Amino acid sequence: MEDAEDTMTLAGQLLVAMPEMGDPRFDQAVIYVCAHSEDGAMGLIVNKPTPEVNFTDLLEQLEISSGPETRDIRIYYGGPVEGARGFVLHSADYASEGATMPVDSGIGLTATLDVLEELAKGRGPKSSLLALGYAGWGPGQLEGEIAQNGWLTCAARPDIVFGRANEHKWSAALKSLGIDPLLLSGEAGHA
């Protein structure tokens, strides 16, 4: 019989930062969990675009040709770990041989240049976002933060993960749980 802990994974779920999070890097953050096991967790913040970096400039830095068919891909602050490393979170209609990690039935993660080359040619996944850096947790760390009410978890809807209205993703994730963001307080209370 399998241990319940072995099957408990948050991969493919969203983490929604609570107001009392305390770490300004995660203020109102919505994180898509890409991997979660007894060894720790890794996710990408999906609602904090980096306006100082644009896709065309990034392609130029990587010496990837862009043209009129190049799609406008938003670049996000994925988290505080390895900020120069890029990750493309995308719909499952794209997979790079040996390089794409399927996260769940609808979303994959690719961290190789071939996905950027495809996007530069106007091909590649139907839905995508590019994140620089990631959020990471050591063994048991994420579970501890959830137990201390730092994060709520909810299902990852494509409109929240890939939607363009970043300023509404946090409240949309809370509303998907039946929580009115206006009723959340940054102060803990005791009855």
C-alpha positions as CSV (number, residue, x, y, z in Angstrom):
1,M,0.0,0.0,0.0
2,E,1.3,3.4,-0.9
3,D,2.0,6.0,1.8
4,A,-0.4,8.9,1.5
5,E,2.5,11.3,1.8
6,D,4.1,9.8,-1.3
7,T,1.1,10.7,-3.5
8,M,0.6,14.2,-2.0
9,T,2.0,16.6,-4.5
10,L,1.2,20.2,-5.3
11,A,2.7,20.0,-8.8
12,G,0.2,21.6,-11.2
13,Q,-1.4,23.6,-8.5
14,L,-1.3,27.4,-7.7
15,L,0.1,28.9,-4.5
16,V,-1.6,32.1,-3.6
17,A,0.3,34.4,-1.2
18,M,-1.6,35.4,1.9
19,P,-1.3,39.1,3.0
20,E,0.8,38.2,6.1
21,M,3.4,36.5,3.9
22,G,6.0,39.0,5.0
23,D,8.4,38.6,2.1
24,P,7.9,41.5,-0.3
25,R,9.2,39.4,-3.2
26,F,6.0,37.3,-2.8
27,D,3.5,40.1,-2.1
28,Q,0.3,39.0,-3.8
29,A,2.2,36.4,-5.7
30,V,0.6,33.6,-7.6
31,I,3.0,30.7,-8.2
32,Y,2.5,27.7,-10.5
33,V,4.1,24.7,-8.8
34,C,6.1,22.9,-11.4
35,A,7.6,20.2,-9.2
36,H,6.9,19.0,-5.6
37,S,8.3,16.0,-3.9
38,E,9.9,15.0,-0.6
39,D,13.1,16.7,-1.9
40,G,11.4,20.1,-2.1
41,A,9.4,22.2,-4.5
42,M,10.0,24.5,-7.5
43,G,7.5,27.0,-9.0
44,L,7.2,30.1,-11.1
45,I,5.5,33.3,-10.2
46,V,3.0,33.9,-13.0
47,N,1.7,37.4,-12.1
48,K,4.8,39.6,-11.9
49,P,6.0,40.7,-15.4
50,T,9.4,42.3,-15.7
51,P,8.7,45.4,-17.8
52,E,12.5,46.2,-18.0
53,V,13.1,43.1,-20.2
54,N,11.2,42.4,-23.5
55,F,11.2,39.2,-25.6
56,T,12.7,40.7,-28.7
57,D,15.7,42.1,-26.7
58,L,16.2,38.8,-25.0
59,L,16.2,37.0,-28.3
60,E,18.8,39.4,-29.6
61,Q,21.0,38.8,-26.5
62,L,20.7,35.0,-27.1
63,E,21.5,35.6,-30.8
64,I,18.1,34.1,-31.9
65,S,16.7,35.8,-35.0
66,S,13.3,37.4,-34.7
67,G,11.0,38.6,-37.4
68,P,7.4,39.7,-38.1
69,E,6.1,36.3,-37.1
70,T,7.7,36.6,-33.6
71,R,5.0,36.5,-31.0
72,D,4.9,39.0,-28.1
73,I,5.8,36.8,-25.1
74,R,5.7,38.5,-21.7
75,I,8.7,37.9,-19.5
76,Y,8.0,37.4,-15.8
77,Y,10.0,37.5,-12.5
78,G,9.8,33.8,-11.8
79,G,11.3,34.0,-8.4
80,P,14.4,34.8,-6.4
81,V,16.5,31.8,-7.3
82,E,18.8,31.8,-10.4
83,G,17.4,35.0,-11.8
84,A,19.4,34.8,-15.1
85,R,18.0,31.3,-15.9
86,G,14.9,31.2,-18.1
87,F,12.0,28.8,-18.0
88,V,9.1,28.6,-20.5
89,L,5.8,27.5,-18.9
90,H,3.5,26.4,-21.8
91,S,0.5,24.6,-22.9
92,A,0.9,20.8,-23.6
93,D,0.5,21.2,-27.3
94,Y,4.3,21.7,-27.5
95,A,7.1,19.4,-26.3
96,S,10.8,19.5,-27.0
97,E,12.3,16.0,-27.3
98,G,13.9,15.1,-24.0
99,A,13.7,18.7,-22.7
100,T,10.1,19.3,-21.8
101,M,8.9,18.3,-18.3
102,P,5.2,17.6,-18.3
103,V,3.8,19.1,-15.1
104,D,0.2,18.0,-15.6
105,S,-2.1,17.1,-18.5
106,G,-2.3,20.6,-19.7
107,I,1.0,22.3,-18.9
108,G,4.7,21.6,-19.6
109,L,7.9,23.3,-18.7
110,T,10.9,23.7,-21.1
111,A,14.2,25.4,-20.1
112,T,16.1,25.0,-23.4
113,L,16.7,27.4,-26.3
114,D,14.7,25.4,-28.8
115,V,11.4,26.6,-27.4
116,L,12.5,30.2,-27.7
117,E,13.6,29.6,-31.3
118,E,10.2,28.1,-32.1
119,L,8.4,31.1,-30.5
120,A,10.7,33.5,-32.4
121,K,9.5,31.8,-35.6
122,G,5.8,32.2,-34.6
123,R,5.5,28.6,-33.8
124,G,5.7,26.6,-30.6
125,P,3.1,26.4,-27.9
126,K,-0.3,28.1,-28.2
127,S,0.0,29.5,-24.7
128,S,3.2,30.4,-22.9
129,L,5.0,32.6,-20.5
130,L,8.7,33.1,-20.0
131,A,10.0,33.4,-16.4
132,L,13.5,34.5,-15.3
133,G,14.4,32.8,-12.0
134,Y,12.2,30.5,-9.9
135,A,10.9,30.0,-6.4
136,G,12.4,27.1,-4.6
137,W,11.8,25.3,-1.3
138,G,13.9,22.7,0.5
139,P,12.4,19.5,1.9
140,G,9.4,20.2,4.0
141,Q,9.8,24.0,3.7
142,L,6.8,24.7,1.5
143,E,4.6,22.4,3.7
144,G,5.7,24.4,6.7
145,E,4.8,27.8,5.0
146,I,1.4,26.4,4.1
147,A,0.8,25.2,7.7
148,Q,1.7,28.7,8.9
149,N,-0.9,30.2,6.6
150,G,1.7,31.8,4.2
151,W,0.0,30.2,1.2
152,L,-3.3,28.9,0.0
153,T,-3.5,26.4,-2.8
154,C,-6.0,26.1,-5.6
155,A,-6.4,24.5,-9.0
156,A,-4.4,26.0,-11.8
157,R,-6.8,27.4,-14.4
158,P,-5.2,28.3,-17.8
159,D,-6.8,31.8,-17.7
160,I,-5.0,32.5,-14.4
161,V,-1.7,31.0,-15.5
162,F,-1.5,32.4,-19.0
163,G,-3.9,35.3,-18.9
164,R,-2.6,38.8,-19.6
165,A,-4.4,40.6,-16.8
166,N,-1.6,40.1,-14.2
167,E,-3.0,42.6,-11.8
168,H,-6.1,40.4,-11.4
169,K,-4.5,37.0,-11.2
170,W,-4.2,37.1,-7.4
171,S,-7.8,38.1,-6.8
172,A,-9.0,35.6,-9.4
173,A,-7.1,32.7,-7.7
174,L,-8.7,33.7,-4.4
175,K,-12.1,34.0,-5.9
176,S,-11.7,30.5,-7.4
177,L,-11.5,29.3,-3.7
178,G,-14.6,31.3,-2.8
179,I,-12.6,34.0,-0.9
180,D,-13.2,37.7,-1.4
181,P,-9.8,39.4,-1.5
182,L,-11.2,42.5,0.2
183,L,-12.1,40.5,3.3
184,L,-8.6,39.2,3.8
185,S,-6.6,41.0,6.4
186,G,-2.9,41.1,7.0
187,E,-3.5,40.9,10.7
188,A,-4.1,37.6,12.4
189,G,-6.9,37.4,15.0
190,H,-7.8,35.2,17.9
191,A,-11.3,34.4,19.0
